[in-house]
Amino acid sequence: MTVMQNAAQRAARRLLRDFNEVENLQVSVKGPGDFVSQADMRAEASIREDLEKARPGYGFLMEESGASGGDKWTWRWIVDPLDGTTNFLHGIPHWAISIGLQRRLPDGTFELVAGVVYNPAANEMFWAEKGVGAFVNERRLRVSGRRDMLEAVFATGIPFAKVPAVQRLPFARTLGALMPQVAGIRRFGSAALDLAWVAAGRFDGYWELGLKPWDCAAGLLLVREAGGYATDPSGAEITALDDSVSVVAANPAMHPRLRQIVAEAVGAA
């Protein structure tokens, strides 16, 4: 955990300097609404350097440089050096560094064992270790205790230009079914922070389809260690973290209903 937090904090110092000069950044376009900046790539290189030095031989799965370290890894870092890049490039102080640690078990299954989601702008370090619990800085986290959907606030990711059309209809159906039942639905632009905020009880639940592993690896563990549920829409636990990940995360009271609504929307679409 010390290695992960130190790597995130070192990368964050440069990111914060770049954030304060965001208008001067040279930005290249990967696709509509999906940007990558020099800041993003420098942060990834910094995090990789620190993690590789501390734990040589571990595999990597990183947003910009992809997978490395061979297929037979036992331990793998899953890293998003800047989750919420669009927020970052628009001067919105809601973005994070996400680092997850995944282990391959002898039977060929996988488990998430540690995770960090760091929001430098707010200086909030969300972290979790399997079996130890979830924390923000030094304060222990618990998911919310709300049970009434009419009092609940949920987070999601609204599809944008790059998102395939096949994912838009399930989202619209979920939104249409959920809106009349809840106090509010938010879209803040960082999946990693959305999950961390579920763990902190700020959101009562969160759903999104078609995430990348680096968007959610650390956040999934945070929710689970804070007493919540984080599954796919069918209710299955997410462990392998394949190329596309669909997530439904919530406190124990809200998860069954939210999962049902999302699953029905996916099935109908």
N, C-alpha and C positions, 0 to 999 in steps of 0.2 A: 504493500500500500504506500509506503514511503517513496519507493521508486516511481510509482505511477503519479503520485501527487507532485513530486518534485519535477517530473517531466512536464506535467501540465502547467505548472506555475512558471517554469522557464520559458516555455513556448508562449504563454500568455503575456509576458512582459513585452515581447516584440509585437504581438498582436495588438495590444493596447496602444502602443506607439503608432502602429499603422492605422488603427481605428480613429485616432485623433487627427490623422492626415488622410482620411479616406478619399477625399476628393482628388488627391494627387496619385492614388494608386493606378498602376497600369493594369487594366483588366482585360482578359481575353474571354471569349464567349464559348462555352462548351455546347450550349444549346439554348433554346428559348427559355428564359427565366432561370437558367441554371449556370451560374457564373463561377469562375475560378480565378483567384487573384494571386499575385506574388506572395501576399501575406499567408494565404492558405498553404502554399507549397513550402514556404520557409518554415512554417509551424510544423508541418508533417516531417520535414527533414530533422528538425530539432528534437521532436519527440522520438523519432526512430533512433537517432544517435544515442539518446539517453537510455532508452529501453534496451537497445542492443548491447550497450556497454555493460549494463547491470545484469542482464540475463542473456548471455550469448547462447545461440542455438535455438531460441524460441522462434516460432514462425510469426509472420505478420499478415494481416489483412487490413489494408489502408485505403482510404477513399481515393487518393490521387494516384498512388503507385501500385495498387492492387495487391495480389497475394505473392508472398515470397517465403523462402525458407524450406521449400520442398513439401511433398504431400504427406510425409510420415511424421509430422510434428506431433508432439505430446502436449505442448503448451503453445498457445497462439495469442498474440496481441491483436485486438480489433480496434482500430483507431479512426476517429473522425477528428482531424485537427481543427476544424472550424464548422460546427453544425449551426446553421443559420447564416450561411454566407450572404444570402440576399439581404437579410437584415443588416449585416455588417457593412455591406457596400452601400446601403442607403442611410447609414448613420444611426440605425436603430440599435440601442444597447441591449439586445436580447439575442445572445449567441453563446456558444459553449464549445469547450474541448471535451471530447468523450473518449475514454480509454477503457476497454473491457479485456478481461483475461479469461480465455477459454481453455478447457482441458479435455483431451481425448482419453476416455477410460479404456481399460484393457478389453472390454467387450465390444468396443467400437462405437459406443455412444459418446455423447458430449455433455459437458456441463459448464455453466458460467460460474467462476469462482471469485471474481473480484471486479469491481467497476468504479470508475470515477467520472463524474460530469462536473466540470468546473465552469462557472460563469464569471469571467474576470471582471466584467463591468460592475457586478454587484458583490464581488469577492465572496461568492458562495461556492464552497467545495462540497458537493454531494458525493458520498462514497459508501460503498457496501462491500462486505466480504461474506461469502456463503457461510451461514451458521452463526455469524457474529452480529448481524444487524445492519441497519442503514442509518446514515448520519448526514447532517449538513454542518460543516465545520466540526464543532465538538458536541452538537446537540443531536440526540437520538430522534429518529423519524418514525412516525406511524401514519398509515393511511387514514383518511377521514373516517368518522364514525357515522356519517349520514346514512339514513336508510330510506328516506322519502325522495323519490325521483323529482318531485316538484321543488325540492330544495337543492338539487344537485347542479353542479356546473361541470361540464365535460369539455375536453380539448380534442382537437383533431387536426388533420392536415388537409386543407382544401386543395383539390387537384388544380394544377396550373398548366401552362402551355405544353410542357414536356410530358405530362402524365398521359398515358395511352387512354384512348376513348373507352376501352373496356373497363377501366377503373372508375370512370366518371359516373356511370349509372348506379352502381352499388352505393357510391357516396351519396348521390342525390336521394336515393331511396332511404338510406339510413338517416340522413338529415331530415327528410320529410316525416319519418316516423318518430324521430326523437324530439324534434323541436316543440311539439305541443305538450310534452311530458315533463320538461325540465326547466330549471331556472335560467340556464344560459349555456351557450356553446361558444368556445373560444378557438381562435386560430392565431397563435403567436409566432409561428415560423421556425421552431426548433423542436424536432421530435425528441431529442435527448433531454431537453429541459422540460418538455411536456411530461415525460415519464418521471423525471425527478420531482416534478411538482405534484404528480399523483402520489408518489412516495411521501411527500411532505404534507399531504392532506389539503393542498391548495386547490387541486382539481379532484373531483370524485371519481373520474374515469377518463379514459383516452382511447381512441381507436384510429387506426390508419391502415390502409392497404398498400402493399407494394413498397415497403421500406427496404433500404439496404441494411446489411448487418451492422455496419459501423454507425448507422443512425440510432440503433436501439439496443446494442449489446449490453452496455453498462446500465442503461435505464431499466431493462427488464429485471436485472438482479436487484436494483434499488427498490422497485415496487414489491418484489417477492420478499425481500428482507425487511420491508416496512410493514409486512402483514397483508399485502394485497395479492391479487391474482394477475398474472400476465400470460395470456395464452394466444393461440390463433383463434379465428372465428368459430372453429369447430369445437373449441375447448381443449385442444391438445397442447401440451407444454412445448414451448419453442426452445430447442436445444442445439440443433445442427447449425442454424443460422446460414441457410443457403442464400442464393443470390437475391431472392425476393422474400420479404417477411411481412406478413399481415398480423397486426397486433390488436388485441383488445385487453386493456389493463384497467383495473378498478379496485375499489375496496370490496370486501367479501359480500356486502349486501347488494351492491350495484352491479357486480360483474355478471351474474347470470342473466339479468334483464338486458344489459348492454350487449352482451355476447349474442343473445337471441335475436335482437334487432339487427345487428350487423350480419349474422349468419343468414337470416331471412332475406335481407337485401341482396346479399351476394348470390343466394340461390335463385331469387326472382330475376336478377339481372342476367 
